[in-house]
């Protein structure tokens, strides 16, 4: 029996399952395959004759221990185990194995790590650091305002289309994980910046096939995730902010500021596109004493939200 061939075959089958049946995004599929690839590498080195269907719980536990010894943090170990569990859950469903060896493997102990968050003043400082005299200035400002005002993932930001904008109604359509769509209210500030950016976008030499893409590079093509990371990194340095800021920091700040303002947890879950409210509950460490009915009125970029804050400040 060719062990390597079987590993390749089962990995290929798993890939098809993730893409076709689960309809996961390319990034998610790559993450799962990376997790399985790490296990495969370890098993092939430590147990050269063991096929994927013969892997035991003890072997997977040993694998995680070795990962920890090599410097992998507990949180990364837990993420890797999730990918391995998905692989063996698929193998069980596909009748390749009779019992799931990953099911009984304990997750590494990890503490709750609250995400980095920017204060509203720090977000304003980042936006103020943008040089609007440069060709990409208004695009970058619009991009960051939209990401913060709507709590978007970077992948959702770069895939936005003109046809996703319902600005008169105050909403944008977002394609999230697994190609699931959701409508998100967009702040007046973001709508204003989009309006300023569209003439600059129209002046570009837009490449064929990218006519509907909202945020474009100087070459008239979609911005990449790496480009967005680079833009934010440079602006963070220019604004003199010492925190580690990434596109996801804007998403965390969006959720945090809503919860601080009093938005309902389930409303924030809907906005973020979390399948489970458990994922959103990381934000419940925040003060939620001022619960209100709607979500968008509490966002710092909303006129109503600002007025409410001023009223409270005036009463203190």
C-alpha positions as CSV (number, residue, x, y, z in Angstrom):
1,X,0.0,0.0,0.0
2,X,1.4,3.4,-1.0
3,X,1.0,5.5,2.2
4,X,1.8,8.8,0.6
5,X,-0.7,8.2,-2.2
6,X,-3.5,7.5,0.2
7,X,-2.7,10.7,2.2
8,X,-2.9,12.6,-1.1
9,X,-6.1,11.0,-2.1
10,X,-7.9,11.6,1.2
11,X,-6.6,15.1,1.3
12,X,-7.9,15.7,-2.2
13,X,-11.3,14.2,-1.3
14,X,-11.4,16.4,1.8
15,X,-10.7,19.5,-0.4
16,X,-13.6,18.7,-2.7
17,X,-15.9,18.2,0.3
18,X,-14.9,21.6,1.8
19,X,-15.2,23.5,-1.5
20,X,-18.3,21.8,-3.0
21,X,-20.4,20.4,-0.1
22,X,-19.5,22.9,2.6
23,X,-19.0,25.8,0.2
24,X,-16.2,27.3,2.3
25,X,-14.1,30.2,1.2
26,X,-10.7,29.7,-0.3
27,X,-9.0,31.1,2.8
28,X,-10.9,28.7,5.1
29,X,-10.1,25.7,2.9
30,X,-6.5,26.6,2.8
31,X,-6.4,26.9,6.6
32,X,-8.0,23.4,7.0
33,X,-5.6,21.9,4.5
34,X,-2.6,23.5,6.3
35,X,-3.8,21.9,9.5
36,X,-4.1,18.4,7.9
37,X,-0.7,19.0,6.2
38,X,1.0,19.5,9.5
39,X,-0.5,16.3,10.9
40,X,0.4,14.4,7.7
41,X,4.0,15.6,7.9
42,X,4.3,14.5,11.5
43,X,2.7,11.1,11.0
44,X,4.8,10.3,7.9
45,X,8.0,11.1,9.8
46,X,7.1,9.4,13.1
47,X,5.0,6.6,11.7
48,X,6.0,6.1,8.1
49,X,3.7,3.1,7.5
50,X,0.6,4.6,9.0
51,X,-2.2,5.6,6.5
52,X,-4.6,8.4,7.4
53,X,-7.3,5.9,8.3
54,X,-5.0,4.2,10.8
55,X,-4.1,7.3,12.8
56,X,-5.0,6.9,16.5
57,X,-6.0,9.4,19.2
58,X,-2.7,8.9,20.9
59,X,-0.8,9.8,17.7
60,X,-2.8,13.0,17.3
61,X,-2.1,13.9,21.0
62,X,1.6,13.3,20.4
63,X,1.4,15.5,17.3
64,X,0.0,18.4,19.4
65,X,2.6,17.9,22.1
66,X,5.4,18.1,19.4
67,X,3.8,21.3,18.0
68,X,3.9,22.8,21.5
69,X,7.5,21.8,22.0
70,X,8.4,23.4,18.7
71,X,7.0,26.8,19.9
72,X,3.4,26.7,18.6
73,X,1.1,28.6,21.0
74,X,-1.9,26.9,22.7
75,X,-4.3,28.9,20.6
76,X,-2.6,27.9,17.4
77,X,-2.6,24.2,18.6
78,X,-6.3,24.5,19.2
79,X,-6.9,25.9,15.7
80,X,-4.9,23.1,14.2
81,X,-6.8,20.5,16.2
82,X,-10.0,22.0,14.8
83,X,-8.8,21.4,11.2
84,X,-7.7,17.8,12.1
85,X,-11.1,17.1,13.6
86,X,-12.9,18.4,10.5
87,X,-10.7,16.0,8.4
88,X,-11.6,13.0,10.5
89,X,-15.2,13.9,10.8
90,X,-15.2,13.9,7.0
91,X,-13.4,10.5,7.0
92,X,-16.1,9.1,9.3
93,X,-18.9,10.5,7.2
94,X,-17.3,9.0,4.1
95,X,-17.2,5.6,5.7
96,X,-13.4,5.4,5.5
97,X,-13.1,4.9,9.3
98,X,-15.4,3.4,11.9
99,X,-14.4,5.7,14.8
100,X,-13.2,9.3,14.9
101,X,-9.7,9.4,16.6
102,X,-9.7,13.2,16.9
103,X,-13.0,13.4,18.8
104,X,-11.5,12.4,22.1
105,X,-8.4,14.5,21.9
106,X,-8.5,17.4,24.4
107,X,-8.1,20.9,23.3
108,X,-5.0,22.7,24.6
109,X,-5.7,24.9,27.6
110,X,-6.0,28.5,26.4
111,X,-7.1,31.6,28.2
112,X,-9.5,34.2,26.9
113,X,-7.6,36.7,24.9
114,X,-9.6,39.9,24.3
115,X,-8.9,41.4,20.9
116,X,-7.0,44.7,20.4
117,X,-9.3,47.6,20.1
118,X,-8.8,51.2,18.9
119,X,-10.4,54.1,20.6
120,X,-12.6,56.3,18.5
121,X,-9.9,59.0,18.8
122,X,-7.2,56.6,17.5
123,X,-9.4,55.7,14.5
124,X,-9.8,59.4,13.8
125,X,-6.0,59.8,14.1
126,X,-5.4,57.0,11.6
127,X,-7.9,58.6,9.1
128,X,-6.3,62.0,9.7
129,X,-2.9,60.5,8.7
130,X,-4.1,59.8,5.2
131,X,-2.8,62.2,2.6
132,X,-5.8,63.1,0.6
133,X,-3.7,64.9,-2.0
134,X,-2.4,61.6,-3.2
135,X,-4.4,59.6,-5.8
136,X,-5.2,56.8,-3.4
137,X,-5.9,59.0,-0.5
138,X,-9.7,59.2,-0.8
139,X,-9.9,55.5,-1.6
140,X,-8.0,54.6,1.5
141,X,-10.1,56.8,3.7
142,X,-13.3,55.4,2.3
143,X,-12.0,51.9,2.7
144,X,-11.2,52.3,6.4
145,X,-14.4,54.2,7.1
146,X,-16.4,51.4,5.5
147,X,-14.5,48.6,7.3
148,X,-15.0,50.3,10.7
149,X,-18.6,51.5,10.1
150,X,-19.7,48.0,9.0
151,X,-17.4,45.7,10.9
152,X,-16.1,44.0,7.8
153,X,-13.5,41.2,7.5
154,X,-10.7,42.2,5.1
155,X,-11.9,39.6,2.6
156,X,-15.4,41.1,2.7
157,X,-14.0,44.6,2.1
158,X,-11.9,43.8,-1.0
159,X,-14.8,41.8,-2.5
160,X,-17.3,44.6,-2.2
161,X,-19.0,45.5,-5.5
162,X,-20.8,48.6,-6.7
163,X,-23.9,46.4,-7.0
164,X,-23.7,45.7,-3.3
165,X,-24.3,49.3,-2.4
166,X,-27.8,50.3,-1.3
167,X,-26.8,53.7,-0.1
168,X,-30.2,55.4,-0.4
169,X,-31.6,52.7,1.9
170,X,-28.5,52.9,4.1
171,X,-27.3,49.3,3.6
172,X,-24.5,47.3,1.9
173,X,-24.6,43.6,1.0
174,X,-21.7,41.6,2.2
175,X,-20.6,38.1,1.2
176,X,-19.1,36.5,4.2
177,X,-17.7,33.0,5.1
178,X,-19.1,30.2,3.0
179,X,-20.4,32.7,0.5
180,X,-23.2,33.6,2.9
181,X,-24.8,37.0,2.3
182,X,-26.0,39.6,4.8
183,X,-27.2,43.2,4.7
184,X,-25.4,45.6,7.1
185,X,-26.5,49.2,7.9
186,X,-23.8,51.7,6.8
187,X,-23.2,54.9,8.7
188,X,-23.8,58.4,7.2
189,X,-20.0,59.1,7.5
190,X,-19.1,56.0,5.4
191,X,-21.8,56.9,2.8
192,X,-20.4,60.4,2.5
193,X,-16.9,59.1,2.0
194,X,-18.1,56.6,-0.7
195,X,-19.7,59.5,-2.5
196,X,-16.4,61.3,-2.5
197,X,-14.5,58.3,-3.7
198,X,-16.7,57.2,-6.6
199,X,-15.6,60.1,-9.0
200,X,-11.9,59.1,-8.3
201,X,-12.8,55.5,-9.1
202,X,-14.5,56.5,-12.3
203,X,-11.4,58.2,-13.5
204,X,-9.3,55.0,-13.3
205,X,-8.6,52.9,-16.3
206,X,-10.6,49.9,-15.0
207,X,-9.4,46.5,-16.2
208,X,-11.8,44.2,-17.9
209,X,-13.7,42.0,-15.5
210,X,-13.4,44.5,-12.6
211,X,-16.0,47.0,-13.6
212,X,-18.2,46.1,-10.6
213,X,-15.5,46.0,-8.0
214,X,-15.7,48.9,-5.5
215,X,-12.1,49.3,-4.2
216,X,-9.6,49.3,-7.0
217,X,-5.8,49.6,-7.3
218,X,-4.1,52.1,-9.5
219,X,-4.1,49.5,-12.2
220,X,-7.9,49.2,-12.1
221,X,-8.0,45.8,-10.4
222,X,-9.2,44.6,-7.0
223,X,-7.1,45.4,-4.0
224,X,-5.5,42.4,-2.4
225,X,-5.6,41.6,1.3
226,X,-1.9,42.2,1.6
227,X,-2.3,45.7,0.1
228,X,-4.9,46.5,2.8
229,X,-2.6,45.2,5.6
230,X,0.2,47.4,4.2
231,X,-1.9,50.5,4.0
232,X,-3.0,50.1,7.6
233,X,0.5,49.3,8.8
234,X,1.9,52.5,7.2
235,X,-1.0,54.7,8.5
236,X,-0.5,53.3,12.1
237,X,3.1,54.3,12.0
238,X,2.3,57.7,10.6
239,X,-0.3,58.3,13.3
240,X,2.1,57.4,16.0
241,X,0.0,54.6,17.3
242,X,2.0,51.9,19.2
243,X,-0.7,49.2,19.1
244,X,-0.5,46.3,16.6
245,X,-3.2,47.3,14.2
246,X,-4.5,45.1,11.4
247,X,-7.7,45.1,9.3
248,X,-9.3,42.9,11.9
249,X,-8.7,45.5,14.6
250,X,-11.3,47.7,12.9
251,X,-13.8,44.8,13.0
252,X,-13.1,44.3,16.8
253,X,-13.3,48.1,17.4
254,X,-16.7,48.2,15.6
255,X,-18.1,45.4,17.8
256,X,-16.6,46.8,21.0
257,X,-17.9,50.3,20.4
258,X,-21.4,49.1,19.7
259,X,-21.4,47.0,22.9
260,X,-20.1,49.9,24.9
261,X,-22.9,52.1,23.4
262,X,-25.5,49.6,24.5
263,X,-26.3,47.5,21.4
264,X,-27.9,44.1,21.8
265,X,-25.6,41.1,21.6
266,X,-27.7,39.3,19.0
267,X,-27.8,42.5,16.8
268,X,-24.0,42.6,16.9
269,X,-23.9,38.8,16.0
270,X,-26.0,39.5,13.0
271,X,-23.9,42.4,11.9
272,X,-20.6,40.5,12.3
273,X,-22.0,37.5,10.5
274,X,-21.2,35.0,13.3
275,X,-23.0,31.7,13.0
276,X,-22.9,31.2,16.7
277,X,-23.6,33.8,19.4
278,X,-20.9,32.1,21.4
279,X,-18.3,33.7,19.0
280,X,-19.8,37.1,19.6
281,X,-19.8,36.7,23.4
282,X,-16.1,37.6,23.6
283,X,-17.4,41.2,23.7
284,X,-19.7,40.7,26.7
285,X,-16.9,41.7,29.1
286,X,-17.8,45.3,28.1
287,X,-20.3,47.5,29.9
288,X,-23.8,46.7,28.5
289,X,-25.8,48.7,31.1
290,X,-27.4,51.0,28.5
291,X,-29.2,48.5,26.3
292,X,-31.3,50.0,23.5
293,X,-33.5,48.6,20.7
294,X,-31.4,49.4,17.6
295,X,-27.8,48.8,16.7
296,X,-26.9,51.5,14.3
297,X,-27.9,54.5,16.5
298,X,-25.2,53.6,19.0
299,X,-22.3,53.5,16.5
300,X,-19.8,56.4,17.0
301,X,-20.1,57.2,13.3
302,X,-23.9,57.8,13.6
303,X,-25.2,61.2,14.2
304,X,-27.7,59.8,16.6
305,X,-25.0,58.0,18.4
306,X,-22.9,61.1,18.8
307,X,-25.9,63.1,20.1
308,X,-26.7,60.4,22.7
309,X,-23.1,60.5,23.9
310,X,-23.1,64.3,24.1
311,X,-26.4,64.2,26.1
312,X,-24.9,61.7,28.5
313,X,-21.7,63.7,28.9
314,X,-23.8,66.8,29.6
315,X,-25.6,65.1,32.3
316,X,-22.4,64.1,34.2
